[in-house]
Amino acid sequence: MKTCNFVKMLTACMLSFLFLSCGDDIVYETIKNTDEGLCDKTWIMQTEQDGAIVRQYKLTFYSKNQKGQELTVTYDEDGKTSVDREFSWRWVDNSKEALLLTFTTGEKVFENVWVREHYLSGRLDGEIIVLTEEGY
């Protein structure tokens, strides 16, 4: 009798773990990056020193023709320096976890991309960057 109760409890525990582990796949599928989340927004990151902006980095991805714009503005004692470059972009594969940015001077891979509402992050040029939607 004790063995029968033990087997019933063990079976119930195993079924519980089986059902609990199934939910992870569903959650993962709902957090994929999308073109709609990425495009037609300006993403900005600012670096400050002593309360003043010393560097501003902006990325804009356009959905219409998969073009984009990269703008870097640096402020120092000599004034303001701007570098404005256009690029074309595409997802590296269907997982939508990396972007290939093609400039006239070469390519960059934006890896480990996370696009969320008002938030974009990943690794670009070996540096982890976190950008927010401009105006947010």
C-alpha positions in Angstrom: 0.0 0.0 0.0 2.8 2.4 0.9 4.6 1.5 -2.4 1.4 2.3 -4.4 1.0 5.7 -2.7 4.7 6.5 -3.3 4.4 5.6 -7.0 1.3 7.8 -7.3 3.1 10.8 -5.7 6.1 10.3 -7.8 4.0 10.2 -11.0 2.1 13.4 -9.9 5.4 15.2 -9.3 6.8 14.1 -12.7 3.7 15.3 -14.5 3.8 18.6 -12.7 7.4 19.2 -13.8 6.6 18.2 -17.3 3.7 20.7 -17.6 5.7 23.5 -15.9 8.6 23.1 -18.3 6.4 23.4 -21.4 5.6 27.0 -20.7 9.2 28.2 -21.3 8.9 27.6 -25.1 5.8 29.7 -25.3 7.3 32.7 -23.5 10.4 32.6 -25.7 8.4 32.6 -28.9 6.6 35.8 -27.8 9.7 37.9 -27.4 11.2 37.8 -30.8 12.6 40.9 -32.4 10.5 42.5 -35.2 10.9 45.0 -38.0 8.0 47.0 -36.5 9.8 47.3 -33.2 13.1 48.3 -34.8 12.1 50.5 -37.7 11.0 54.1 -38.2 12.4 55.2 -34.8 15.5 57.0 -33.8 17.5 55.2 -31.1 19.8 57.3 -29.0 22.6 56.8 -26.5 24.4 59.6 -24.6 27.6 59.6 -22.7 27.9 62.2 -20.0 30.9 63.5 -18.0 30.6 65.9 -15.1 26.9 66.5 -16.0 27.6 67.4 -19.6 27.0 65.4 -22.8 30.3 64.4 -24.3 29.1 61.9 -26.9 25.7 61.3 -28.6 25.1 58.2 -30.8 22.0 57.8 -32.9 20.8 54.9 -35.1 17.7 55.1 -37.3 16.4 52.0 -39.2 13.9 52.6 -42.1 11.5 49.9 -43.0 10.7 51.1 -46.5 14.0 50.3 -48.2 16.0 48.8 -45.4 18.3 51.8 -45.2 19.5 53.5 -42.1 21.5 56.3 -40.6 24.2 56.4 -38.0 25.0 59.8 -36.4 27.9 60.3 -33.9 28.3 63.7 -32.3 31.3 64.3 -30.0 31.6 67.4 -27.8 35.0 68.6 -26.6 36.9 71.8 -25.8 37.3 72.4 -29.6 33.6 72.3 -30.2 31.3 69.7 -31.8 32.3 67.0 -34.3 29.6 65.1 -36.2 29.9 62.0 -38.3 26.8 61.1 -40.3 26.7 57.9 -42.3 24.1 56.0 -44.2 23.9 52.2 -44.3 21.7 49.4 -45.5 20.6 46.8 -43.1 19.2 43.2 -42.9 18.7 40.6 -40.3 21.6 38.0 -40.4 19.1 35.1 -40.3 15.5 34.2 -39.3 16.3 34.3 -35.6 16.4 38.1 -35.8 19.1 38.2 -33.2 21.8 40.0 -35.3 21.8 42.8 -37.9 24.3 43.3 -40.7 24.9 47.0 -41.3 26.6 47.7 -44.6 28.3 51.1 -45.0 30.2 52.4 -48.0 33.4 51.7 -46.0 32.6 48.2 -44.9 30.2 46.1 -42.7 29.4 45.9 -39.1 27.6 43.2 -37.3 25.2 44.3 -34.5 25.0 41.1 -32.4 22.8 39.9 -29.6 20.1 42.4 -30.6 17.2 43.0 -28.2 14.4 45.2 -29.5 11.8 46.1 -26.9 9.3 48.9 -26.5 11.5 52.1 -26.3 14.7 50.0 -25.8 17.4 48.6 -28.2 20.6 46.9 -27.0 23.3 44.6 -28.4 27.0 44.4 -29.1 28.3 46.7 -31.8 32.1 47.0 -32.6 32.8 44.8 -29.6 31.0 47.3 -27.2 27.7 46.6 -25.5 25.4 49.4 -26.2 22.0 50.3 -24.8 19.9 52.8 -26.7 16.5 54.3 -26.0 13.9 55.6 -28.3 14.4 59.3 -28.9 11.9 61.4 -27.0 11.0 58.6 -24.5 
